[in-house]
Amino acid sequence: MPSFPLKVTRLAFTGLEKMSPALAGRLAFELFCRTPSRRPKGAKAKQVFLTGRNRLRQAQTVRLALSRGMAAVHVLAVQGVPANGRRVLVVHGWGSRVEYLTDLATGLRQTGTEVVMLDLPGHGASSGRRLDLKIAAEAIVAAERHFGRFDGVVGHSFGGAAVMMAAGHVFPELKPLNAARIALIGSPSSMGEVFNGFASMVGLGRGSVGAMRNRAMELVGAQVEDLDGVAVARRIDRPLLVVHAEDDKEVNVGHAQRYIGVSPHVRHLWANGHGHRRIVSAPEVIHAVASFLTAADASDTSRVRAVS
């Protein structure tokens, strides 16, 4: 059953659409890009957040200037184990922040890898209350410009989609992400499907959906259909690990299945039972992602094993 705020939102868009589908579409896109509160929701999320914040006390924070605002990155240097000279980037999902990915970051660091964690604009310690794929890609590219080419990048949920857009040079005015290996965890592969799902959720009609798409093209500079990770995977043809749980209720498993057979460099890891959020803290997932990203050779993914 839809929540009361959603019912109110749908009712408001129904009324506005009758007066002006164009205006309804433009406002819907702004709502689509509006980032949620940065505060943890619920006792469990608060505990995970506080644990992550304590771990980040060891991190160095760097603020990167963007075309609008800034993005904060947190650097976890290698401690307690020999350094392997590698550096990886970790990117969180929509409504999240780096504190929720410190289990993953700690696991990567235990391999001797320096870990750079990015707070996307509108999230965590970064500025703003708005985010789209172009802004996210700009922040990812800015991190690579500052730190140099990453040996690997891992993105969760929306963060994984943004990583693929950055790597695929979808936005011509941004330099492409050159990381050698990419791992996606619970990430949407078709932003067109996500876009349509949102439009359906808020009850937009055909005219308003068209206006929403036009507004997206106007601001982002790409057709919604071009925001497709599978098309990017074919173009860049570099080692890619797709991690997903069939019980993911936020990003349907079909998004991961679309990558099957795209390239011999694409591998899948089915992390069933971990859902959408717990998956980033599952020890077996962290081990598999760390093995993939720190493989001696970019094409060596033999240490990645399936998780059932």
Protein Blocks (a to p, Z undefined) as FASTA:
>chain_A
ZZfklmmmmmmmmmmmmmommlmmmmmmmmmmpccdfbdedjklmmmmmmmmmmmmmpcc
dddddfehcddddddddehiacehiacdddddehiafklmmmmmmmmmmnopacddddde
hiajbgcjddcfklmmmmmmmmmmmnopafbdcdehjlmmmmmmmmnomalmbccdfbfb
dcdehiafblklmmmmmmmmnopafklmmmmmmmmmmmnopafklmcfklmmmmnopacd
ddddfklckbcfklmmmmgokamkbccdddehklmmlmmmgmklmmmmmmmmmgfbfklc
klpccdZZ
